[in-house]
């Protein structure tokens, strides 16, 4: 009985993690599609932001 629990607990965690990741990726895809329909685009990262915020 204990051996069965040792096998089932990690398996349940693995299945739960995969479902969560799949749900997260589906949500990310919906946001990306919405942004494309609205004509929004991602701005390139600002590499010099730390230097400019020190001036404030």
C-alpha positions as CSV (number, residue, x, y, z in Angstrom):
1,X,0.0,0.0,0.0
2,X,2.8,2.4,0.9
3,X,4.6,1.6,-2.4
4,X,1.4,2.5,-4.3
5,X,1.2,5.9,-2.5
6,X,4.9,6.6,-3.2
7,X,4.2,6.1,-6.9
8,X,0.8,7.9,-7.1
9,X,1.8,11.2,-5.2
10,X,4.5,12.3,-7.6
11,X,2.4,11.1,-10.6
12,X,-0.5,13.3,-9.4
13,X,1.9,16.3,-9.0
14,X,3.2,15.7,-12.5
15,X,-0.3,15.6,-14.0
16,X,-1.4,18.7,-12.1
17,X,1.7,20.6,-13.2
18,X,1.1,19.7,-16.9
19,X,-2.5,20.8,-16.7
20,X,-1.5,24.1,-15.1
21,X,1.2,24.8,-17.7
22,X,-1.2,24.0,-20.5
23,X,-3.8,26.4,-19.0
24,X,-1.1,29.1,-18.6
25,X,0.0,28.7,-22.2
26,X,-3.6,28.8,-23.5
27,X,-4.2,32.1,-21.6
28,X,-0.9,33.5,-22.9
29,X,-2.0,32.7,-26.5
30,X,-5.4,34.4,-26.0
31,X,-3.7,37.6,-24.7
32,X,-1.2,37.5,-27.7
33,X,-4.1,37.1,-30.2
34,X,-6.1,40.0,-28.6
35,X,-3.0,42.3,-28.7
36,X,-2.5,41.5,-32.4
37,X,-6.2,42.2,-33.2
38,X,-5.9,45.6,-31.4
39,X,-2.7,46.5,-33.3
40,X,-0.6,46.6,-30.1
41,X,3.0,45.5,-30.2
42,X,5.6,44.7,-27.6
43,X,8.1,47.5,-27.1
44,X,11.8,46.5,-27.2
45,X,13.3,46.2,-23.7
46,X,15.0,49.4,-22.4
47,X,18.5,48.5,-21.5
48,X,19.4,51.9,-20.1
49,X,16.4,52.2,-17.7
50,X,18.6,52.0,-14.6
51,X,20.7,54.9,-15.6
52,X,17.7,57.0,-16.4
53,X,15.8,56.2,-13.2
54,X,18.8,57.3,-11.1
55,X,18.4,60.8,-12.6
56,X,15.0,61.1,-11.1
